[in-house]
Amino acid sequence: MTVVTLTEAKERILTTAASRPLAAFRTNNPRQVDLVFANTVVTQIKIRQVHEDYLGTFHRDNLHVARKVFQEYFDSLQEAA
């Protein structure tokens, strides 16, 4: 588990190749995500089971999607507060 800020997550995703994507999961803090390698056995199980905190799998070629998902995640938790 690697909990990082949304900014740090975007920076890491920017340097990540499509062959080694990162998976993002919600945390209790709307400014942070749990960012892990997507290709591990444990992460793949969580993704296949559609884990409730799973936000998506990202790499540098789909960073624009990550930005949108993270903004929606942040906005949804701000509205709930």
C-alpha positions as CSV (number, residue, x, y, z in Angstrom):
1,M,0.0,0.0,0.0
2,T,1.3,3.4,-1.0
3,V,-0.9,6.3,0.1
4,V,0.0,9.4,-1.9
5,T,-1.6,12.8,-2.6
6,L,-3.5,13.2,-5.8
7,T,-0.7,15.4,-7.1
8,E,1.9,12.8,-6.3
9,A,-0.3,10.1,-7.9
10,K,-0.5,12.1,-11.2
11,E,3.3,12.6,-11.2
12,R,3.9,8.9,-10.7
13,I,1.3,8.0,-13.4
14,L,3.0,10.4,-15.8
15,T,6.2,8.3,-15.6
16,T,4.5,4.9,-15.8
17,A,4.6,2.8,-19.0
18,A,1.4,1.1,-20.2
19,S,3.1,-2.3,-19.6
20,R,3.4,-1.5,-15.9
21,P,0.3,0.4,-15.0
22,L,-0.7,1.6,-11.5
23,A,-4.1,1.0,-9.9
24,A,-5.7,3.7,-7.7
25,F,-8.0,3.1,-4.8
26,R,-9.9,5.5,-2.6
27,T,-8.7,6.3,1.0
28,N,-10.5,8.1,3.8
29,N,-8.8,11.4,2.8
30,P,-10.2,12.9,-0.4
31,R,-6.8,14.4,-1.2
32,Q,-5.1,11.0,-1.2
33,V,-5.3,7.7,-3.0
34,D,-3.7,4.3,-2.5
35,L,-1.5,3.8,-5.6
36,V,-0.2,0.3,-6.3
37,F,1.2,-1.8,-9.1
38,A,-1.8,-3.1,-11.1
39,N,-0.2,-6.3,-12.2
40,T,0.2,-8.0,-8.8
41,V,-1.9,-11.0,-8.0
42,V,-3.6,-9.2,-5.1
43,T,-4.4,-6.1,-7.1
44,Q,-5.7,-8.1,-10.0
45,I,-8.1,-10.0,-7.6
46,K,-9.4,-6.6,-6.3
47,I,-9.9,-5.3,-9.8
48,R,-11.7,-8.4,-11.0
49,Q,-14.0,-8.3,-7.9
50,V,-14.6,-4.6,-8.6
51,H,-13.4,-3.6,-5.1
52,E,-15.5,-0.8,-3.8
53,D,-12.5,1.6,-3.5
54,Y,-11.1,0.9,-7.0
55,L,-10.9,4.1,-9.0
56,G,-9.0,2.8,-12.1
57,T,-5.8,1.6,-13.7
58,F,-3.6,4.2,-15.2
59,H,-0.4,4.9,-17.0
60,R,1.2,7.9,-18.9
61,D,-0.9,7.3,-22.0
62,N,-4.2,7.7,-20.1
63,L,-3.2,10.3,-17.6
64,H,-6.0,12.5,-18.8
65,V,-8.5,9.9,-17.6
66,A,-6.7,9.7,-14.2
67,R,-7.0,13.5,-13.9
68,K,-10.8,13.3,-14.5
69,V,-11.4,10.4,-12.2
70,F,-9.3,12.0,-9.4
71,Q,-11.2,15.3,-9.8
72,E,-14.6,13.5,-9.6
73,Y,-13.4,11.5,-6.6
74,F,-12.3,14.7,-4.8
75,D,-15.5,16.5,-5.7
76,S,-17.8,13.7,-4.6
77,L,-16.1,13.6,-1.2
78,Q,-16.2,17.4,-0.8
79,E,-20.0,17.3,-1.5
80,A,-20.5,14.6,1.1
81,A,-18.7,16.6,3.8
